[in-house]
Amino acid sequence: MDDAVKRHEDVIEKLRGVELSTKINEYIKAKIGAHRHSDIFMVKSELNRLSKISKRPFRIDQYFNGQITNYSELAASGLTHHVDPVTERKLRDEISRFQGNYTVGAAEAMEQFVKINKERILHEHHNQNAEITVLDISETIYRKEERMHFAVRCEIYLLDKRHYRKNAPIDRLLNYATKFKGLTQNISLNGLRLRAQQPCDKGALLLVKFSGIEQEFKMDSPYVLFECVFSERASRNQKYKEFPHSLSMRKVHRPSNKEFDLYSARLIHANKLRLSVDIDNVVRAVDNNITEQFITNREQGLTLLGGKESLVALGNSIGKEIFDLFSIEQGSVLPSLLRKDKANKLEIGKPFFWCVIKQKDGRFFSTFLREGKLSAFFSAYCLLRNDAHFFQVTKTKAVKERAFVSHSLPTTSEMSEKATRDRRMTDYYSPNTRKFVNDLEHIYHIVPVDKNVLTSISPITDRKDFTPGAVSKFATFHLDTLKADALEFLMARGKDSRKEDRYTLKTLVEMDVNGSTIQASSIDISESGLAISLPNNEMSLPRDKKLSVRFPEIAPIGTVSPTSNYRVIRQHKGKLFLHSYIEDKKPAYKFWSKYFDRNFKNLVPTEELPFLGKDFLGLERALRNVKNSSDIYIKGLIQPSNKGFSVSTVNFPRAAAHHFPLGRDLIRLNMPSVTFKKIFGSYNPQTGMSQMLRRVNKKNPYEHHILLVGINEGRSAFSVDHSMLYMPGEINLSKIGVIEKQMTRRGLTPLWFSMTVTRKSPVFDKYFREELDYIEKNSSHRAELLNKRIKQTTGVFSISPINEYIEHVKSLGII
């Protein structure tokens, strides 16, 4: 490149694509200097060269040695160009800049663009085939019976309930019915799923007439009565475009159709080898449960569930740290602090920021960031203190519809009988548990907020502004009376949570340890676990040590003996906790499952909670169901992708639409989502997320960033325009203001979130093992995909809205 051209690159760049004219010549002379004739000549020559038509088309595949093959063709200036989504936008801009021509300047600009954005282009190429599945882990999955594929056309009559009578003649019911067509998908002994021309409300009564059945099977009446239990928009399959809605129904036996009952029973039992099992619901439920476990094990936050008489806290190990923060010798001050700060008056579903200071002397100061300069002044003061903590508190109603859901396999499947004993804990909810959960009215979701995120948004007030006189005003935020409540903490899926039913069993136990036999007494036992009281408190056994355990006072059942191998889990205060060796040919549960079934009525459960009392079997599972159904936060899973990590699954609960204005009813669950792919799959968020996950370690278990989502709002939903991820130090309040002004000019609405990323927990629940075996038996490739998801899941993310905090800080203008 000529020296003159190098010296005046800025002038050439500004005039690229502009036709030379007298006005342009005057501009060049003004910029370069009228006396520098040689420089002016070289600049004009360069501009003329850049404006020459190029005869060589742009080919994206030539730059990547065959890595990009699925390019598209773009016709321009008589040439056919090969482009991808990234280079297509750039090429159109360059052609537009040169008055619709593909010139030498456009070709050189494209070549330079590819060199600079090579990594981004490859990312977009790999991202085209990537999918982000959206689901709701609180979704109720109906799978009580095994389903068989069954496809026949049918006529559906929607009955008017005002004229429905249990023993009314069918002809009379049809007089007040609305008729439409459908196509059945699967059938069970008491259920039916079909595609229909129109949706139905839950609880609607429908008469279904199956085409062609009367020719194969004699029936007095061709009509069968069903009740709609679930209705959703079906997938847009052109093959079934006539039937856009999917209905799930259960059989109503008044009036009954005994001939059809006999027909369906014979169809299912006699044709299991010919008709394939429909396991969509089982796969969907297992997929949700897998995601729920990964999220529950690593999510930040504490859930406080309360009612007129019920009060309990639920969380994982991180939630336990929050619980301990508010614990004193007499109990927990968390309920007292929330009452002091009038948490009961919080708007349902709206996140509020809560500032808490716990001093060394045990005194608490706290307030919600509401209107008023004093609370804002206090929040700024908290940013300067090391003993201050920030939380986002959201009050929601306790959604109890799914509290006591069954997690067992379909009852009519071959494996369900085998799985019943292994899964009694998750399927059984004791009377005390049901009474406790039914009393719940509201939930407080208490999520910690990273101080660096808030400091980045809030201009820190100088420490000298907080004089003793100013600080004395914070006395109103002090908890005057330390009235502690007897608050119980339940560990969600933790070591303290019973994974199996445990029963009191005091009997003689003999163990072989280091070549000698030790006699001890059992405390309680489950199918796979055993608690023992050691005769010698000074005895110490290493973790994972293998022991052979015998029960001399318990007789074998048939050919199965209680003798089995166990391994040491932990030892505490003279108690030894053991777990069965699953790898053994005869693991412990093979005997104890039979023992429990035979003696179930005489067994005494050992589930006892310090504040609640006895007989609360299934409480942790029920509370987790309620919490998931009431959650408002978007969370998901991360897995490896091309040279980094990407979001694979997003949990989008129904209540999250309150702060994320996406048409929830328009989303098809357990299907790929274009919207969330635009948010998390674009280049900037995905590369930023990869960097976040790489920085996660034992000393820094959670990494926090700020996520911006720009949306085009519509009447019932929105479309995502773009998204960006910022480190806390990269953005401040003034920059936020500039970004929001730019987006407003483009007609976009900014949504700000605090994004948290962490590694997955290595723990995986054994309860899904028999379900995966059941899926593998009927569809090996779908079981393989689920196992692949379990192995490939690397991290967990969550996002919480911070728009309210930003608006509050901007409106006050003092911090």
PESULRA-V555853 format. One line per field, one symbol per residue. ss: DSSP state (H for helix, E for strand, - for the rest). psi: psi as a letter, one per 20 degrees, with the letter a starting at -180 (. if undefined). burial: b if it has 16 or more other ideal C-beta (glycine too) atoms within 10 Angstrom, else e. A space follows every 50 residues. Layout:
ss = ???
psi = ???
burial = ???
This chain:
ss = --HHHHH-HHHHHHH------HHHHHHHHHHH----HHHHHHHHHHHHHH --E-----EHHHH--------EEEEE--EEEEE-HHHHHHHHHHHHH--- --EHHHHHHHHHHHHH-HHHHHHHHHHHH---EEE-----------EEE- --EEEEEE--HHH------HHHHH---EEEEEEEEEE---EEEEEE---- ----EEEEEE--HHHH------EEEEEEEEEEE----HHH----EEEEEE E------HHHHHHHHHHHHH------EE-HHHHHHHHHHHHHHHHHHH-- -EEEEEE---EEEEE-HHHHHHHHH-EE--EE-HHHHHHH--HHH----- -EEEEEEE-----EEEEE----HHHHHHHHHHH----EEEEEEEEEE--- ---------------HHHHHHH-HHHH---HHHHHHHH-EEEEEEEEE-- HHHHHHH-----HHH--HHHHHHHHHHE------E--EEEE--------- --EE---EEEEEE--EEEEEEEEEE---EEEEE------------EEEEE ------E--E---EEEEEEEEE--EEEEEE--------HHHHHHHHHHHH HH--E--EE---EE----HHHHHHHHHHHH---EEEEEEEE--EEEEEEE E--HHHHH-----HHH----EE-HHHHHHH--HHHHHHHHHHHHH----- -EEEEEEEEEEEE----EEEEEEEEE-HHH--HHHHHHHHHHHHH---EE EEEEEEEEE------HHHHHHHHHHHHH-HHHHHHHHHHHHHEEEEEEEE E-HHHHHHHHHH---
psi = pqhhgghkhhgghhjpippprghhghgghhhhphimhhggghghgghhgh iqppjoqpohiiijljhohlrrpoppkjqoqorrhghgggghggghhklj qorhggghhhghggghkgghghghghhhiqqopproijpppolhqpqqpo oqqrppooqohhjpqhjqqghhhhhkqpprrroqgrqahjrqprqrhqrq qpiqppppoppihihhppphpipppqppipprprqmphhkihniqpppqq ppjoqrnhghggghghgghikhhgpqpojghggggggghgghggghhiqq rppopqbhiqpqpprbhghhggghhjpahicpjghgghggjlhijqppip pqppppporhjjqppqqqnaqphghhhhhhhhhiphjqqpqoppprqooj hjgkqpjrrphjqhihhhighhjhgiiporghgggghhiqhrpooopqpp hhghhhgpopqqhiimrhhghhiihijqogomoqqmppppookahipoir ppqpoorppppooliqpppapqgrqahirppqoqhohipppqqjppqppq nhipqqocjpqiprprqpgrppljqppqqqohiqhmrhhhghghghhhkh hjqoqjopqghhbrllpjgggghhggghhiqiqpraqqrqaokbqqphpp onqhiiigjnlpnhiipoqkqqphghhhgiirgghghghghghhipahhm hppprpppppqopagiarppgrqqpqqhiiqaghhgggghgghhhjkqpp ppqpppprqrqipppiiighghhgghhhnhhhhhgghhgghiphrprqpp pjgggghgghhgki.
burial = eeebbeebeebbeebbbeeeeeeeeeebeeebeeeeeebbebbbebbeeb beebeebbebeebbeeebeebeebebbeeebbbbebbbebbeebbebbee bbbbbbbebbeebbeebeeebbbbbbbeebebbbbbbbbebbbbbbbbeb eeebebbbbeeeeeeeeeebeebeeebeeeebbbbbbbbbbbbbbbeeeb eeebbbbbbbeebeeeeebebbbbbbebbbbeebeeeeeeeebbbbbbbb bbeebebebbeebbeebbeeeeeebebbbbbbbbbbbbbbbbbbbbbbbb bbbbbbeeebbbbbbbebbbebbebbbeeebbbbbbbbebbebeebeebe bbbbbbbbeeeeebbbbbbeeeeebbbbbbbbbeeeebbbbbbbbbebbb eebbbebbbbebbeebeebebbbbbbeebbebbeebbebbebbbbbbbbb bebbebbbbebeeeebeeeeeeebeebebeeeebbebbbbbbbbeeebbb bbbebeeebebeeeeeebebebbbbbbbbbbbebeeeeeebeeeeebebb beebeebeeeebbbbbebeebeeeebbbbbbeeeeebbbbbbbebbeeee eeeebbbebeebeeebbbbbbbbbbbbbbbbbbbbbbbbebeebbbbbbb bbbbbbbbbbebebeebebbeebebbbbbbbbbebbbbbbbbbeebeeee ebbbbbbbbbbeeeeebbebebbbbbbbeebeeeebeebbeebeeeebbb bbbbbbbbbbbeebeebbebbbebbeebbeebbeebeebeeebbbbbbbb bbebbbebbeebeeb
